Structures are given as structure tokens and as C-alpha cells.
Amino acid sequence: MEATFNPFSLEGKTILVTGASSGIGRETAIACSRMGAAVAITARDEGRLQETAQQLATPPAAMVTADLTDDDQVKQLLAALPPLNGAVLCAGNSTTLPIQFGTREKFDEMFDVNFFAPVELMRLLFKKKLLQKGASVVLLASIGGTHSFMPGNGVYGASKAALNSVMRYAAREFSPRRIRVNSICPGMVDTPLIHRGTITEEQLAEDAKKYPLGRYGRPDDIANGAIYLLSDASSWLTGHDLVIDGGFSI
Ligand SMILES: NC(=O)c1ccc[n+]([C@@H]2O[C@H](COP(=O)([O-])OP(=O)(O)OC[C@H]3O[C@@H](n4cnc5c(N)ncnc54)[C@H](OP(=O)(O)O)[C@@H]3O)[C@@H](O)[C@H]2O)c1
């Protein structure tokens, strides 16, 4: 028997992870490096990005502090990147805001980071041919794009629904270069993001009981999904939104 059989291996691949200074992005960067990938990491906070770099199995292929809503900083990031076999676009934010307070300005703020930033980065990675033939792009969407999973998430949910829509068109348009595009739609995952808002710890504990598998997600639950989508194990999968939510949306 072949002792080294592992269709999920990322050996020989170079992967970009955005939002790598925290939560799902950090865990994904670490997990990809442990699966054998060379990992390029980016986020705004240099100190926390450095902490991620120190936890990688091998030194980062690139490490760039950049605000992905800023065109010039995106240009600097692109200039620093090696050719890529994959990209996991995790950078994003959330807001809890009832629709009655969801002004155009609030939608713009949310869409800037959750929709326009990853779409523009994906567009440029493709157009500038930084994504190699056969590369895999993974976008971080959310079950909030399809389900009213918690009150006050309409603005956030809309940004993720829009991202999933572009994901499907990109999957079709990038397919001649055999570049795959998929998304992950997590339910609530225990990262700094969910503790920053207005929802109390008591409300979070109560909400977690709604998850059939008995808990909120952990960053590694999502990182493992990203590994599948980046690896050759998913080489016939594109245009798919992979729901990882402990059964919440059943
Ligand atoms: N946690 C959940 O329950 C959950 C559920 C569904 C989907 N998601 C999605 O998963 C992704 C990761 O979330 P998370 O829970 O890991 O959140 P997190 O711990 O707050 O991490 C967010 C990351 O995005 C980076 N970031 C934010 N704004 C940025 C900007 N303008 N430019 C560049 N980087 C930026 C942050 O780094 P810096 O601050 O250093 O820039 C950080 O590394 C997000 O897209 C989120 O919407 C999360």
C-alpha cells in the first residue's frame, strides 16, 4: 500500500491567504503551511501578522501589510506576490445593524471590505496572471448570505450574497485556464470577529444551542474546508458554496 497517499496535500503549491492576522485567515495560513504549501500572508496589523508568520511550518513566501480597500496598497501587495496556485480571501468584517439603520453609507462600508476588496483582488490576481493554470480561489462568504441566521445581519448578509454571486460567474469565466473558484459559507465561528460587536457573551452562548452539532465552529473547521478546496482532491469542483455550519441551516 502507498504510505504517502494524500489527495489533500498542498506540497509544491504557493497559496495567498488574506486576513491572515486573525481568526479563520490565521488558522488557514498555518494549516496550509502544515499541509506543505508555501504561504503568502497579508493583513493590516503588522504585529499580529508577524505572530502568524512565526506559527507557519516554513517562513512565509511573502508577508505584506496592506489595507485591501486601498488601491495603492493592493498594488504593493500584488508587486510582492510570487506566482500562486491558490488564494483564500478571508479578510472581512461584520456588523450587527437592523435594516432601519442600514443607510447607504453603512452598506458602502460593509461592501468595501467584504465585497469590493476581495472581488478586486481576485480580478487583479487573474488579470495579471498571478494565478497559475489550475489554481484554486476560495472566497469567505457566510450562511448570512442565504439565511437570516441572527437578527441585524442584513447589511452583512447582503455583502456575502453578492460575493457568492460573483464567485459563480468567476468560476465559469476562469475555467478556460482551469482556475477554480469556490466559496465557504460558515455558520458562527468562534473568532475575535464575533466578540467585537454588540452581541453579548450570554446571547452568543444561547445562540450556539441552535447548532445541531452542539457548538459554534472553530477556525480549524473552516481551514480544513479551505484545504480541500485548494487541494487536488477538489479538482473537479468549481462554482460551489461549501456550507460548514454544524448543521445550522438544515
Ligand atoms: N467568525 C464567523 O462567525 C464568520 C462566519 C462566517 C463568515 N466569516 C467570514 O470569515 C472571514 C474571516 O473572519 P474571522 O472570523 O476570522 O474574523 P477576524 O478574526 O476578525 O479576522 C478578520 C481578518 O480580516 C482582516 N481585515 C479586516 N479588514 C481588512 C482590510 N480592510 N484590509 C485587509 N485586511 C483586513 C483582519 O486583519 P487586520 O485587522 O490586521 O487588517 C483579520 O486578519 C470574514 O470574511 C468573515 O466575514 C466569519
The ligand as an ORCA input file, in Angstrom:
! r2SCAN-3c Opt
* xyz 0 1
  N     -16.375     34.284     12.519
  C     -17.528     33.978     11.938
  O     -18.516     33.611     12.615
  C     -17.679     34.046     10.451
  C     -18.806     33.441      9.889
  C     -18.976     33.494      8.512
  C     -18.051     34.158      7.732
  N     -16.961     34.759      8.309
  C     -16.040     35.455      7.430
  O     -14.756     34.895      7.547
  C     -13.762     35.884      7.284
  C     -12.747     35.883      8.414
  O     -13.437     36.251      9.615
  P     -12.858     35.962     11.078
  O     -13.996     35.473     11.869
  O     -11.606     35.214     11.001
  O     -12.588     37.471     11.538
  P     -11.340     38.171     12.273
  O     -10.764     37.254     13.292
  O     -11.850     39.494     12.704
  O     -10.309     38.346     11.070
  C     -10.568     39.236     10.037
  C      -9.292     39.442      9.256
  O      -9.540     40.359      8.185
  C      -8.516     41.340      8.183
  N      -9.049     42.588      7.644
  C     -10.161     43.241      8.038
  N     -10.318     44.370      7.323
  C      -9.278     44.410      6.431
  C      -8.883     45.329      5.436
  N      -9.590     46.458      5.178
  N      -7.769     45.073      4.719
  C      -7.042     43.955      4.956
  N      -7.366     43.047      5.899
  C      -8.470     43.282      6.636
  C      -8.114     41.458      9.658
  O      -6.772     41.854      9.803
  P      -6.230     43.301     10.227
  O      -7.142     43.847     11.261
  O      -4.841     43.013     10.678
  O      -6.269     44.035      8.948
  C      -8.190     39.999     10.108
  O      -6.981     39.329      9.779
  C     -14.510     37.195      7.125
  O     -14.687     37.468      5.757
  C     -15.855     36.920      7.782
  O     -16.889     37.710      7.271
  C     -16.755     34.705      9.650
*
